[in-house]
Amino acid sequence: MPDSVPDFSLTNVATGPDPFSLAALPDGVEFAVLFFQRDHYCTNCRKQVQQLAERIDDFHERDAEVVSIVPEPVKRVESWQESYHLPFPLLADPDIKAGEAYDQPVRFGILGRFSDFFGRMPEIVIVDRRGTEPEIAWVQKGSSTFDRPDIDEILAELDALRTDS
């Protein structure tokens, strides 16, 4: 994981600034919860974004914005938005710049590097934006497509971060 919070500029096909960057989020957003997805075809990723959409108010009540990052071309990511109408930023990362900057886990060595379908694993990063410089406050790196915390666990992490300040 990087020492500082890498910013990035990616095409956003849903709600929020386009192009999207962490710096473009409104001042009232204290936390950015970055969900690095495996790929366009991942059924667990698709379920996760739909569950996040159902619980978006829980994140907003905690001054947090959900951001889903898919390592695919814009057209493929747009198909998710057309299907699910997500109420949060949905970003296309076709060159995997953000995924690489945040050390998104990849399995199967060189094969995984060439094919996200085989290698890229989910990752969640909470960025705390309350200080003078944003900080990485919490990270969960998946070791399989199923290795992801449930939404209540992520909300509990946000609650803990909010009470620690």
C-alpha positions as CSV (number, residue, x, y, z in Angstrom):
1,M,0.0,0.0,0.0
2,P,1.4,3.4,-0.8
3,D,2.5,5.8,1.9
4,S,0.4,8.7,0.6
5,V,-3.1,8.6,-1.0
6,P,-2.7,8.4,-4.8
7,D,-5.2,10.6,-6.6
8,F,-6.3,9.6,-10.1
9,S,-8.5,10.9,-12.8
10,L,-10.9,8.4,-14.4
11,T,-14.1,8.5,-16.5
12,N,-17.2,8.3,-14.3
13,V,-20.3,6.8,-15.9
14,A,-22.6,7.4,-13.0
15,T,-23.3,10.0,-10.3
16,G,-20.7,12.6,-9.3
17,P,-17.8,14.4,-11.0
18,D,-16.6,13.3,-14.4
19,P,-13.8,12.9,-14.8
20,F,-13.6,11.7,-11.2
21,S,-10.8,12.4,-8.8
22,L,-10.7,12.3,-5.0
23,A,-9.9,16.0,-5.1
24,A,-13.2,16.6,-7.0
25,L,-15.3,15.3,-4.2
26,P,-17.3,17.9,-2.3
27,D,-15.8,19.2,1.0
28,G,-18.5,17.6,3.0
29,V,-17.4,14.1,2.0
30,E,-15.1,13.0,4.9
31,F,-14.5,9.5,3.6
32,A,-14.1,7.9,0.2
33,V,-14.7,4.2,0.2
34,L,-13.0,2.8,-2.9
35,F,-14.2,-0.6,-4.1
36,F,-11.7,-2.0,-6.6
37,Q,-13.6,-4.6,-8.6
38,R,-12.2,-7.7,-10.3
39,D,-13.7,-7.2,-13.8
40,H,-16.9,-6.6,-15.8
41,Y,-17.9,-10.3,-15.7
42,C,-17.5,-10.9,-11.9
43,T,-20.9,-11.9,-10.5
44,N,-19.7,-11.1,-6.9
45,C,-18.7,-7.6,-8.0
46,R,-22.1,-7.1,-9.6
47,K,-23.9,-8.2,-6.5
48,Q,-21.7,-6.0,-4.3
49,V,-22.5,-2.8,-6.3
50,Q,-26.2,-3.5,-6.2
51,Q,-26.0,-4.1,-2.4
52,L,-24.0,-0.8,-2.0
53,A,-26.7,1.0,-4.0
54,E,-29.4,-0.3,-1.6
55,R,-27.4,0.9,1.4
56,I,-26.0,4.2,0.0
57,D,-27.9,6.3,2.5
58,D,-26.0,4.4,5.3
59,F,-22.8,5.6,3.8
60,H,-24.0,9.2,3.2
61,E,-25.2,9.4,6.8
62,R,-21.5,8.8,7.7
63,D,-20.3,11.5,5.3
64,A,-18.8,8.8,3.1
65,E,-19.0,8.4,-0.6
66,V,-18.9,5.0,-2.3
67,V,-16.7,4.8,-5.4
68,S,-16.6,1.6,-7.5
69,I,-13.6,1.2,-9.8
70,V,-13.8,-1.4,-12.6
71,P,-10.6,-2.3,-14.6
72,E,-12.4,-2.2,-17.9
73,P,-13.1,0.1,-20.9
74,V,-15.8,2.7,-20.5
75,K,-18.4,0.9,-22.7
76,R,-18.3,-2.2,-20.4
77,V,-18.6,-0.1,-17.3
78,E,-21.5,1.9,-18.8
79,S,-23.4,-1.4,-19.2
80,W,-23.3,-1.8,-15.4
81,Q,-24.8,1.6,-15.0
82,E,-27.4,0.9,-17.6
83,S,-28.4,-2.3,-15.7
84,Y,-28.1,-1.1,-12.1
85,H,-28.6,2.7,-12.1
86,L,-25.9,3.1,-9.4
87,P,-26.2,6.2,-7.2
88,F,-22.5,6.6,-6.7
89,P,-19.4,7.1,-8.8
90,L,-18.7,4.2,-11.1
91,L,-15.3,4.5,-12.7
92,A,-13.7,2.9,-15.7
93,D,-10.0,2.1,-15.2
94,P,-9.1,0.4,-18.5
95,D,-5.3,0.9,-18.0
96,I,-5.6,-0.3,-14.3
97,K,-3.8,2.9,-13.1
98,A,-5.8,3.3,-10.0
99,G,-5.7,-0.4,-9.2
100,E,-2.0,-0.5,-9.5
101,A,-1.5,2.7,-7.5
102,Y,-3.5,1.1,-4.6
103,D,-1.7,-2.3,-4.9
104,Q,-4.9,-4.2,-5.8
105,P,-4.0,-7.8,-5.3
106,V,-3.4,-10.1,-8.3
107,R,-3.1,-13.9,-8.1
108,F,-1.5,-16.4,-10.5
109,G,1.6,-14.4,-11.1
110,I,2.3,-13.3,-14.7
111,L,-0.9,-15.0,-15.9
112,G,-2.9,-12.8,-13.5
113,R,-1.2,-9.7,-14.7
114,F,-2.2,-10.4,-18.3
115,S,-5.8,-11.4,-17.5
116,D,-7.9,-9.7,-14.9
117,F,-10.4,-12.5,-15.2
118,F,-7.9,-14.9,-13.7
119,G,-5.9,-12.7,-11.4
120,R,-7.3,-9.5,-10.1
121,M,-8.9,-9.7,-6.6
122,P,-11.3,-7.3,-4.9
123,E,-9.9,-4.6,-2.6
124,I,-11.6,-2.0,-0.4
125,V,-9.8,1.2,0.7
126,I,-11.2,3.8,3.0
127,V,-9.6,7.2,2.5
128,D,-10.0,9.7,5.3
129,R,-10.3,13.2,3.9
130,R,-10.7,15.1,7.2
131,G,-7.1,16.2,7.7
132,T,-5.0,18.6,5.7
133,E,-3.9,15.7,3.6
134,P,-6.0,12.6,2.9
135,E,-4.9,9.4,4.6
136,I,-5.5,5.7,3.9
137,A,-7.5,4.7,7.0
138,W,-8.5,1.1,6.3
139,V,-7.8,-1.6,3.7
140,Q,-9.2,-5.0,2.9
141,K,-7.4,-7.0,0.2
142,G,-9.3,-10.0,-1.0
143,S,-7.6,-13.3,-1.6
144,S,-10.5,-14.7,-3.7
145,T,-13.5,-13.3,-5.5
146,F,-15.6,-14.2,-2.4
147,D,-13.2,-12.6,0.1
148,R,-15.0,-9.3,0.8
149,P,-16.4,-7.9,4.0
150,D,-20.1,-7.4,4.2
151,I,-21.5,-3.9,4.2
152,D,-22.2,-3.8,7.9
153,E,-18.5,-4.5,8.6
154,I,-17.5,-1.5,6.4
155,L,-20.0,0.7,8.0
156,A,-18.6,-0.3,11.4
157,E,-15.1,0.6,10.3
158,L,-16.5,4.1,9.3
159,D,-18.2,4.4,12.7
160,A,-14.9,3.6,14.4
161,L,-13.0,6.1,12.3
162,R,-15.5,8.8,13.1
163,T,-15.4,8.2,16.8
164,D,-11.5,8.0,16.9
165,S,-11.1,11.6,15.7
